[in-house]
Amino acid sequence: MKHIALALLTFLFFPTASIAENYFLILTKKGTGLERIKMANLNDCKDLGDQWSSVSRKHTYVCLKENKSD
């Protein structure tokens, strides 16, 4: 019981899960619309976006930070 209480208190004082940031990769292709993909971090978002845009000059992307309003 003591270990469970300690774990719960640690989580309450250090809620790292709530600090995590999410990004959305928005992929566009001229004439066909948009696609949104949730990404865990900005580097992964940019890497995948660069791969997408290297396919053709018609393929573009943008990485957007999730807006969490409390």
N, C-alpha and C positions, 0 to 999 in steps of 0.2 A: 504494500500500500504506500509505503514511504517513497518508493521509486516512481510510482505513478504520479503522485503529487508533485514530485520534483520535476518530472517531465512536463507536466501541465504548466507549472509555474515558469519553466524555461521557455516554453512556447509562448506564453502570454507576454513575457518581457522581451523576447527576441523573435518577433513574428516575421521571419525572413520571407515567407511565402507571400505576405502582403506587400512587401517592398519590390518584388520582382516586376520588371517592366515587360510589356508585350508590345510587339510591333506587327504591323500588317504590311505585307508585300502586295502592292496593287500592280497587277500586270495588265498592260494594254496592247492591243494589236489593232492597227488601223482598220476600221470597218467591221470589227467583230465584237467589240465591247470590252468589258473589264472582268478581271478575276481577282478575288481577294483571298490571301493565304495568311493565316496567323503564324507568326514567327516568334521564337523565344528571345532572340537578341538581334541587335542592329547589324552585327557582322554577318550573320547567316542570311539576313534579309538582303544585304548588299551583294553578297556572293551569288545568291540565287538570281537576284535581279540582273547582275552582270551577265550571267549565263543566258538568261532570257533575252537580253538586248543584243547579245552577240549573234543570235540566230539571223536577224534581219534588222535593217534600219527602221522598219515599220513597228518593231517590237520595242516598247518602252516600259519603264517601271518607276515606282516611287515607294519609299519606305516611310510609313507613318507610325508615329508613336500612339499607342492606345491612350485615349483620354478617359481616365477614371475619375468620375465626379462622385464625391461622397455626400 
